[in-house]
Amino acid sequence: MDFGALKPLLTSLALPPLAPLLLALLGLLLAFFQRKRSGLALVALSLALLWLLSCHGMAVWLARNALPQFAPTSAAQLETDQMQAIVVLGGGLLPKAPEYGQAQPRASTAARLRYGLWLARQSGLPVAFTGGVGWASAEVQQDSEAEVAARVAQQDYSVTLRWLEARSRDTSGNARLLAPLLQRDGVQRIALVTDAWHMPRAVAAFERAGLTVTPAPTGFILPVERDLLEWLPSANGLLASREVLREWLALAVAHLIPL
Protein backbone atom coordinates (compact mmCIF):
# COMPACT_ATOMS: atom_id res chain seq x y z
CA MET A 1 0.00 0.00 0.00
CA ASP A 2 1.22 3.48 -0.86
CA PHE A 3 2.09 5.39 2.32
CA GLY A 4 0.09 8.35 1.03
CA ALA A 5 -3.08 6.28 1.34
CA LEU A 6 -2.47 6.06 5.10
CA LYS A 7 -2.18 9.83 5.53
CA PRO A 8 -5.91 10.50 6.06
CA LEU A 9 -6.10 7.79 8.75
CA LEU A 10 -2.96 8.92 10.56
CA THR A 11 -4.11 12.53 10.38
CA SER A 12 -7.47 11.64 11.91
CA LEU A 13 -5.79 9.79 14.76
CA ALA A 14 -3.58 12.78 15.57
CA LEU A 15 -6.20 15.55 15.39
CA PRO A 16 -9.48 16.50 17.04
CA PRO A 17 -12.07 15.28 17.55
CA LEU A 18 -10.68 11.74 17.47
CA ALA A 19 -7.45 12.38 19.41
CA PRO A 20 -9.16 13.87 22.51
CA LEU A 21 -11.84 11.16 22.37
CA LEU A 22 -9.19 8.42 22.31
CA LEU A 23 -7.47 10.14 25.23
CA ALA A 24 -10.76 10.12 27.14
CA LEU A 25 -11.19 6.41 26.35
CA LEU A 26 -7.73 5.76 27.75
CA GLY A 27 -8.75 7.61 30.89
CA LEU A 28 -11.84 5.43 31.27
CA LEU A 29 -9.72 2.31 30.91
CA LEU A 30 -7.33 3.56 33.57
CA ALA A 31 -10.25 4.32 35.90
CA PHE A 32 -11.65 0.84 35.33
CA PHE A 33 -8.32 -0.83 36.13
CA GLN A 34 -7.88 0.53 39.66
CA ARG A 35 -6.44 3.95 38.73
CA LYS A 36 -9.67 5.82 39.22
CA ARG A 37 -8.26 9.23 40.15
CA SER A 38 -5.72 9.36 37.33
CA GLY A 39 -8.19 7.99 34.81
CA LEU A 40 -10.96 10.43 35.64
CA ALA A 41 -8.48 13.32 35.59
CA LEU A 42 -7.46 12.27 32.08
CA VAL A 43 -11.10 12.08 31.00
CA ALA A 44 -11.74 15.58 32.36
CA LEU A 45 -8.64 16.93 30.64
CA SER A 46 -9.68 15.35 27.34
CA LEU A 47 -13.18 16.79 27.48
CA ALA A 48 -11.84 20.23 28.42
CA LEU A 49 -9.42 20.06 25.50
CA LEU A 50 -12.18 19.06 23.10
CA TRP A 51 -14.37 21.91 24.39
CA LEU A 52 -11.56 24.43 23.95
CA LEU A 53 -10.64 23.25 20.46
CA SER A 54 -14.31 23.47 19.47
CA CYS A 55 -14.34 27.21 20.19
CA HIS A 56 -13.82 29.51 17.21
CA GLY A 57 -11.94 31.88 19.49
CA MET A 58 -9.31 29.18 20.07
CA ALA A 59 -9.07 28.56 16.32
CA VAL A 60 -8.39 32.28 15.79
CA TRP A 61 -5.71 32.25 18.51
CA LEU A 62 -4.06 29.15 17.03
CA ALA A 63 -4.10 30.60 13.51
CA ARG A 64 -2.35 33.74 14.75
CA ASN A 65 0.21 32.04 16.97
CA ALA A 66 0.91 28.56 15.62
CA LEU A 67 1.42 29.39 11.94
CA PRO A 68 3.46 31.93 9.94
CA GLN A 69 1.35 34.89 8.91
CA PHE A 70 0.74 36.21 5.38
CA ALA A 71 -0.90 39.54 4.61
CA PRO A 72 -3.56 39.92 1.90
CA THR A 73 -2.25 40.88 -1.52
CA SER A 74 -3.60 43.10 -4.32
CA ALA A 75 -3.41 43.47 -8.07
CA ALA A 76 -1.01 46.39 -7.56
CA GLN A 77 1.28 44.15 -5.48
CA LEU A 78 1.23 41.48 -8.19
CA GLU A 79 2.32 44.07 -10.73
CA THR A 80 5.07 45.34 -8.44
CA ASP A 81 6.33 41.78 -7.93
CA GLN A 82 6.17 41.17 -11.72
CA MET A 83 4.01 38.09 -11.38
CA GLN A 84 3.41 36.05 -14.54
CA ALA A 85 0.50 33.81 -13.50
CA ILE A 86 -2.01 33.13 -10.75
CA VAL A 87 -2.02 29.58 -9.35
CA VAL A 88 -5.10 28.32 -7.49
CA LEU A 89 -4.86 25.21 -5.30
CA GLY A 90 -7.78 22.83 -5.02
CA GLY A 91 -9.37 22.26 -1.62
CA GLY A 92 -11.63 19.29 -2.24
CA LEU A 93 -14.81 18.37 -4.10
CA LEU A 94 -18.36 17.29 -3.43
CA PRO A 95 -18.16 14.09 -5.50
CA LYS A 96 -21.95 14.03 -5.84
CA ALA A 97 -24.14 17.12 -5.89
CA PRO A 98 -27.64 15.83 -6.74
CA GLU A 99 -29.05 19.31 -7.30
CA TYR A 100 -26.51 19.89 -10.10
CA GLY A 101 -26.26 16.31 -11.31
CA GLN A 102 -22.46 16.43 -11.25
CA ALA A 103 -19.51 17.04 -8.94
CA GLN A 104 -19.05 20.52 -7.50
CA PRO A 105 -16.19 22.26 -5.67
CA ARG A 106 -16.28 22.30 -1.89
CA ALA A 107 -16.70 25.68 -0.25
CA SER A 108 -12.95 26.21 0.21
CA THR A 109 -12.21 25.29 -3.42
CA ALA A 110 -14.99 27.56 -4.70
CA ALA A 111 -13.70 30.45 -2.56
CA ARG A 112 -10.12 29.98 -3.75
CA LEU A 113 -11.21 29.79 -7.38
CA ARG A 114 -13.40 32.87 -7.08
CA TYR A 115 -10.58 34.88 -5.50
CA GLY A 116 -8.06 33.69 -8.09
CA LEU A 117 -10.37 34.73 -10.93
CA TRP A 118 -11.04 38.07 -9.21
CA LEU A 119 -7.30 38.72 -9.04
CA ALA A 120 -7.02 37.70 -12.69
CA ARG A 121 -9.62 40.27 -13.72
CA GLN A 122 -7.85 42.95 -11.70
CA SER A 123 -4.36 42.12 -12.97
CA GLY A 124 -4.90 40.61 -16.43
CA LEU A 125 -2.81 37.55 -15.48
CA PRO A 126 -3.63 34.02 -16.71
CA VAL A 127 -4.80 31.41 -14.20
CA ALA A 128 -3.59 27.89 -13.43
CA PHE A 129 -5.45 25.38 -11.28
CA THR A 130 -3.94 22.32 -9.64
CA GLY A 131 -5.82 19.46 -8.01
CA GLY A 132 -6.48 15.81 -8.75
CA VAL A 133 -8.11 13.22 -6.50
CA GLY A 134 -7.06 13.44 -2.85
CA TRP A 135 -5.95 10.41 -0.86
CA ALA A 136 -9.09 10.46 1.26
CA SER A 137 -11.41 10.67 -1.77
CA ALA A 138 -9.83 8.02 -3.97
CA GLU A 139 -12.75 5.57 -3.78
CA VAL A 140 -15.64 8.04 -4.12
CA GLN A 141 -14.36 10.77 -6.42
CA GLN A 142 -14.31 10.27 -10.19
CA ASP A 143 -13.70 13.78 -11.51
CA SER A 144 -10.48 15.60 -10.69
CA GLU A 145 -10.62 18.95 -8.92
CA ALA A 146 -9.00 20.58 -11.96
CA GLU A 147 -11.71 19.27 -14.31
CA VAL A 148 -14.48 20.57 -12.09
CA ALA A 149 -12.72 23.92 -11.57
CA ALA A 150 -12.31 24.37 -15.33
CA ARG A 151 -16.00 23.69 -15.88
CA VAL A 152 -17.10 26.06 -13.11
CA ALA A 153 -14.73 28.81 -14.27
CA GLN A 154 -16.16 28.59 -17.78
CA GLN A 155 -19.83 28.22 -16.86
CA ASP A 156 -20.02 30.66 -13.94
CA TYR A 157 -17.31 33.20 -14.78
CA SER A 158 -16.81 32.82 -18.56
CA VAL A 159 -13.07 32.31 -17.96
CA THR A 160 -10.88 29.63 -19.51
CA LEU A 161 -8.14 28.41 -17.21
CA ARG A 162 -4.76 28.50 -18.99
CA TRP A 163 -3.11 25.58 -17.19
CA LEU A 164 -4.70 22.54 -15.55
CA GLU A 165 -2.93 19.92 -13.46
CA ALA A 166 -5.24 17.01 -12.60
CA ARG A 167 -3.00 14.23 -11.23
CA SER A 168 -1.77 15.54 -7.87
CA ARG A 169 -3.06 14.08 -4.61
CA ASP A 170 -1.63 16.49 -2.04
CA THR A 171 0.14 19.84 -1.70
CA SER A 172 3.60 18.59 -2.58
CA GLY A 173 2.14 16.93 -5.68
CA ASN A 174 0.39 20.18 -6.64
CA ALA A 175 3.75 21.92 -6.81
CA ARG A 176 5.78 19.07 -8.27
CA LEU A 177 3.39 18.40 -11.15
CA LEU A 178 2.28 21.95 -12.00
CA ALA A 179 5.70 23.64 -11.93
CA PRO A 180 6.96 21.95 -15.16
CA LEU A 181 3.81 23.02 -17.02
CA LEU A 182 4.36 26.63 -16.02
CA GLN A 183 8.10 26.62 -16.59
CA ARG A 184 7.63 25.13 -20.05
CA ASP A 185 5.74 28.33 -20.94
CA GLY A 186 8.34 30.56 -19.35
CA VAL A 187 6.45 31.20 -16.12
CA GLN A 188 8.72 31.52 -13.11
CA ARG A 189 6.94 34.03 -10.85
CA ILE A 190 3.49 33.12 -9.53
CA ALA A 191 0.81 34.46 -7.19
CA LEU A 192 -0.32 31.51 -5.10
CA VAL A 193 -3.96 31.33 -3.98
CA THR A 194 -4.99 29.08 -1.12
CA ASP A 195 -6.43 29.45 2.38
CA ALA A 196 -4.31 31.52 4.76
CA TRP A 197 -3.88 28.58 7.14
CA HIS A 198 -2.60 26.42 4.26
CA MET A 199 -0.27 29.04 2.80
CA PRO A 200 2.95 28.26 4.77
CA ARG A 201 3.12 24.68 3.51
CA ALA A 202 1.98 25.61 0.00
CA VAL A 203 4.60 28.36 -0.39
CA ALA A 204 7.34 25.98 0.78
CA ALA A 205 6.23 23.32 -1.72
CA PHE A 206 6.17 25.66 -4.72
CA GLU A 207 9.48 27.25 -3.81
CA ARG A 208 11.02 23.78 -3.61
CA ALA A 209 9.66 23.21 -7.13
CA GLY A 210 11.75 26.16 -8.33
CA LEU A 211 9.12 28.92 -8.58
CA THR A 212 9.18 32.43 -7.12
CA VAL A 213 6.02 32.84 -5.04
CA THR A 214 3.96 35.81 -3.92
CA PRO A 215 1.33 34.57 -1.43
CA ALA A 216 -2.27 35.57 -2.21
CA PRO A 217 -4.15 34.12 0.76
CA THR A 218 -7.89 33.88 1.21
CA GLY A 219 -10.05 32.14 3.83
CA PHE A 220 -8.52 33.87 6.87
CA ILE A 221 -9.59 32.50 10.26
CA LEU A 222 -10.92 35.63 11.96
CA PRO A 223 -13.53 36.41 14.64
CA VAL A 224 -17.04 36.10 13.25
CA GLU A 225 -19.29 36.47 16.31
CA ARG A 226 -19.53 38.34 19.63
CA ASP A 227 -16.83 37.55 22.19
CA LEU A 228 -18.95 35.19 24.30
CA LEU A 229 -20.16 33.20 21.29
CA GLU A 230 -16.57 32.86 20.04
CA TRP A 231 -15.83 30.79 23.15
CA LEU A 232 -18.80 28.45 22.96
CA PRO A 233 -18.19 25.10 21.20
CA SER A 234 -19.40 24.79 17.61
CA ALA A 235 -18.82 22.56 14.62
CA ASN A 236 -17.28 25.46 12.71
CA GLY A 237 -14.89 26.18 15.57
CA LEU A 238 -13.77 22.55 15.73
CA LEU A 239 -13.22 22.44 11.97
CA ALA A 240 -11.16 25.65 12.01
CA SER A 241 -9.00 24.42 14.91
CA ARG A 242 -8.51 21.11 13.13
CA GLU A 243 -7.34 22.84 9.94
CA VAL A 244 -4.80 24.94 11.82
CA LEU A 245 -3.50 22.02 13.87
CA ARG A 246 -3.19 19.86 10.76
CA GLU A 247 -1.02 22.48 9.09
CA TRP A 248 1.06 22.99 12.22
CA LEU A 249 1.60 19.24 12.47
CA ALA A 250 2.49 18.98 8.77
CA LEU A 251 5.06 21.77 9.12
CA ALA A 252 6.55 20.09 12.18
CA VAL A 253 6.82 16.75 10.40
CA ALA A 254 8.38 18.43 7.33
CA HIS A 255 10.94 20.09 9.62
CA LEU A 256 11.85 16.78 11.24
CA ILE A 257 11.78 14.78 7.98
CA PRO A 258 12.77 17.15 5.12
CA LEU A 259 11.55 16.06 1.69
C-alpha positions as CSV (number, residue, x, y, z in Angstrom):
1,M,0.0,0.0,0.0
2,D,1.2,3.5,-0.9
3,F,2.1,5.4,2.3
4,G,0.1,8.3,1.0
5,A,-3.1,6.3,1.3
6,L,-2.5,6.1,5.1
7,K,-2.2,9.8,5.5
8,P,-5.9,10.5,6.1
9,L,-6.1,7.8,8.8
10,L,-3.0,8.9,10.6
11,T,-4.1,12.5,10.4
12,S,-7.5,11.6,11.9
13,L,-5.8,9.8,14.8
14,A,-3.6,12.8,15.6
15,L,-6.2,15.5,15.4
16,P,-9.5,16.5,17.0
17,P,-12.1,15.3,17.5
18,L,-10.7,11.7,17.5
19,A,-7.5,12.4,19.4
20,P,-9.2,13.9,22.5
21,L,-11.8,11.2,22.4
22,L,-9.2,8.4,22.3
23,L,-7.5,10.1,25.2
24,A,-10.8,10.1,27.1
25,L,-11.2,6.4,26.4
26,L,-7.7,5.8,27.8
27,G,-8.8,7.6,30.9
28,L,-11.8,5.4,31.3
29,L,-9.7,2.3,30.9
30,L,-7.3,3.6,33.6
31,A,-10.2,4.3,35.9
32,F,-11.6,0.8,35.3
33,F,-8.3,-0.8,36.1
34,Q,-7.9,0.5,39.7
35,R,-6.4,3.9,38.7
36,K,-9.7,5.8,39.2
37,R,-8.3,9.2,40.2
38,S,-5.7,9.4,37.3
39,G,-8.2,8.0,34.8
40,L,-11.0,10.4,35.6
41,A,-8.5,13.3,35.6
42,L,-7.5,12.3,32.1
43,V,-11.1,12.1,31.0
44,A,-11.7,15.6,32.4
45,L,-8.6,16.9,30.6
46,S,-9.7,15.3,27.3
47,L,-13.2,16.8,27.5
48,A,-11.8,20.2,28.4
49,L,-9.4,20.1,25.5
50,L,-12.2,19.1,23.1
51,W,-14.4,21.9,24.4
52,L,-11.6,24.4,23.9
53,L,-10.6,23.3,20.5
54,S,-14.3,23.5,19.5
55,C,-14.3,27.2,20.2
56,H,-13.8,29.5,17.2
57,G,-11.9,31.9,19.5
58,M,-9.3,29.2,20.1
59,A,-9.1,28.6,16.3
60,V,-8.4,32.3,15.8
61,W,-5.7,32.2,18.5
62,L,-4.1,29.1,17.0
63,A,-4.1,30.6,13.5
64,R,-2.3,33.7,14.7
65,N,0.2,32.0,17.0
66,A,0.9,28.6,15.6
67,L,1.4,29.4,11.9
68,P,3.5,31.9,9.9
69,Q,1.4,34.9,8.9
70,F,0.7,36.2,5.4
71,A,-0.9,39.5,4.6
72,P,-3.6,39.9,1.9
73,T,-2.3,40.9,-1.5
74,S,-3.6,43.1,-4.3
75,A,-3.4,43.5,-8.1
76,A,-1.0,46.4,-7.6
77,Q,1.3,44.2,-5.5
78,L,1.2,41.5,-8.2
79,E,2.3,44.1,-10.7
80,T,5.1,45.3,-8.4
81,D,6.3,41.8,-7.9
82,Q,6.2,41.2,-11.7
83,M,4.0,38.1,-11.4
84,Q,3.4,36.1,-14.5
85,A,0.5,33.8,-13.5
86,I,-2.0,33.1,-10.7
87,V,-2.0,29.6,-9.3
88,V,-5.1,28.3,-7.5
89,L,-4.9,25.2,-5.3
90,G,-7.8,22.8,-5.0
91,G,-9.4,22.3,-1.6
92,G,-11.6,19.3,-2.2
93,L,-14.8,18.4,-4.1
94,L,-18.4,17.3,-3.4
95,P,-18.2,14.1,-5.5
96,K,-22.0,14.0,-5.8
97,A,-24.1,17.1,-5.9
98,P,-27.6,15.8,-6.7
99,E,-29.0,19.3,-7.3
100,Y,-26.5,19.9,-10.1
101,G,-26.3,16.3,-11.3
102,Q,-22.5,16.4,-11.3
103,A,-19.5,17.0,-8.9
104,Q,-19.1,20.5,-7.5
105,P,-16.2,22.3,-5.7
106,R,-16.3,22.3,-1.9
107,A,-16.7,25.7,-0.2
108,S,-12.9,26.2,0.2
109,T,-12.2,25.3,-3.4
110,A,-15.0,27.6,-4.7
111,A,-13.7,30.4,-2.6
112,R,-10.1,30.0,-3.8
113,L,-11.2,29.8,-7.4
114,R,-13.4,32.9,-7.1
115,Y,-10.6,34.9,-5.5
116,G,-8.1,33.7,-8.1
117,L,-10.4,34.7,-10.9
118,W,-11.0,38.1,-9.2
119,L,-7.3,38.7,-9.0
120,A,-7.0,37.7,-12.7
121,R,-9.6,40.3,-13.7
122,Q,-7.9,42.9,-11.7
123,S,-4.4,42.1,-13.0
124,G,-4.9,40.6,-16.4
125,L,-2.8,37.5,-15.5
126,P,-3.6,34.0,-16.7
127,V,-4.8,31.4,-14.2
128,A,-3.6,27.9,-13.4
129,F,-5.5,25.4,-11.3
130,T,-3.9,22.3,-9.6
131,G,-5.8,19.5,-8.0
132,G,-6.5,15.8,-8.8
133,V,-8.1,13.2,-6.5
134,G,-7.1,13.4,-2.9
135,W,-5.9,10.4,-0.9
136,A,-9.1,10.5,1.3
137,S,-11.4,10.7,-1.8
138,A,-9.8,8.0,-4.0
139,E,-12.7,5.6,-3.8
140,V,-15.6,8.0,-4.1
141,Q,-14.4,10.8,-6.4
142,Q,-14.3,10.3,-10.2
143,D,-13.7,13.8,-11.5
144,S,-10.5,15.6,-10.7
145,E,-10.6,18.9,-8.9
146,A,-9.0,20.6,-12.0
147,E,-11.7,19.3,-14.3
148,V,-14.5,20.6,-12.1
149,A,-12.7,23.9,-11.6
150,A,-12.3,24.4,-15.3
151,R,-16.0,23.7,-15.9
152,V,-17.1,26.1,-13.1
153,A,-14.7,28.8,-14.3
154,Q,-16.2,28.6,-17.8
155,Q,-19.8,28.2,-16.9
156,D,-20.0,30.7,-13.9
157,Y,-17.3,33.2,-14.8
158,S,-16.8,32.8,-18.6
159,V,-13.1,32.3,-18.0
160,T,-10.9,29.6,-19.5
161,L,-8.1,28.4,-17.2
162,R,-4.8,28.5,-19.0
163,W,-3.1,25.6,-17.2
164,L,-4.7,22.5,-15.6
165,E,-2.9,19.9,-13.5
166,A,-5.2,17.0,-12.6
167,R,-3.0,14.2,-11.2
168,S,-1.8,15.5,-7.9
169,R,-3.1,14.1,-4.6
170,D,-1.6,16.5,-2.0
171,T,0.1,19.8,-1.7
172,S,3.6,18.6,-2.6
173,G,2.1,16.9,-5.7
174,N,0.4,20.2,-6.6
175,A,3.7,21.9,-6.8
176,R,5.8,19.1,-8.3
177,L,3.4,18.4,-11.2
178,L,2.3,21.9,-12.0
179,A,5.7,23.6,-11.9
180,P,7.0,22.0,-15.2
181,L,3.8,23.0,-17.0
182,L,4.4,26.6,-16.0
183,Q,8.1,26.6,-16.6
184,R,7.6,25.1,-20.1
185,D,5.7,28.3,-20.9
186,G,8.3,30.6,-19.4
187,V,6.4,31.2,-16.1
188,Q,8.7,31.5,-13.1
189,R,6.9,34.0,-10.8
190,I,3.5,33.1,-9.5
191,A,0.8,34.5,-7.2
192,L,-0.3,31.5,-5.1
193,V,-4.0,31.3,-4.0
194,T,-5.0,29.1,-1.1
195,D,-6.4,29.4,2.4
196,A,-4.3,31.5,4.8
197,W,-3.9,28.6,7.1
198,H,-2.6,26.4,4.3
199,M,-0.3,29.0,2.8
200,P,3.0,28.3,4.8
201,R,3.1,24.7,3.5
202,A,2.0,25.6,0.0
203,V,4.6,28.4,-0.4
204,A,7.3,26.0,0.8
205,A,6.2,23.3,-1.7
206,F,6.2,25.7,-4.7
207,E,9.5,27.2,-3.8
208,R,11.0,23.8,-3.6
209,A,9.7,23.2,-7.1
210,G,11.8,26.2,-8.3
211,L,9.1,28.9,-8.6
212,T,9.2,32.4,-7.1
213,V,6.0,32.8,-5.0
214,T,4.0,35.8,-3.9
215,P,1.3,34.6,-1.4
216,A,-2.3,35.6,-2.2
217,P,-4.1,34.1,0.8
218,T,-7.9,33.9,1.2
219,G,-10.0,32.1,3.8
220,F,-8.5,33.9,6.9
221,I,-9.6,32.5,10.3
222,L,-10.9,35.6,12.0
223,P,-13.5,36.4,14.6
224,V,-17.0,36.1,13.2
225,E,-19.3,36.5,16.3
226,R,-19.5,38.3,19.6
227,D,-16.8,37.5,22.2
228,L,-18.9,35.2,24.3
229,L,-20.2,33.2,21.3
230,E,-16.6,32.9,20.0
231,W,-15.8,30.8,23.2
232,L,-18.8,28.4,23.0
233,P,-18.2,25.1,21.2
234,S,-19.4,24.8,17.6
235,A,-18.8,22.6,14.6
236,N,-17.3,25.5,12.7
237,G,-14.9,26.2,15.6
238,L,-13.8,22.5,15.7
239,L,-13.2,22.4,12.0
240,A,-11.2,25.6,12.0
241,S,-9.0,24.4,14.9
242,R,-8.5,21.1,13.1
243,E,-7.3,22.8,9.9
244,V,-4.8,24.9,11.8
245,L,-3.5,22.0,13.9
246,R,-3.2,19.9,10.8
247,E,-1.0,22.5,9.1
248,W,1.1,23.0,12.2
249,L,1.6,19.2,12.5
250,A,2.5,19.0,8.8
251,L,5.1,21.8,9.1
252,A,6.6,20.1,12.2
253,V,6.8,16.7,10.4
254,A,8.4,18.4,7.3
255,H,10.9,20.1,9.6
256,L,11.9,16.8,11.2
257,I,11.8,14.8,8.0
258,P,12.8,17.2,5.1
259,L,11.5,16.1,1.7
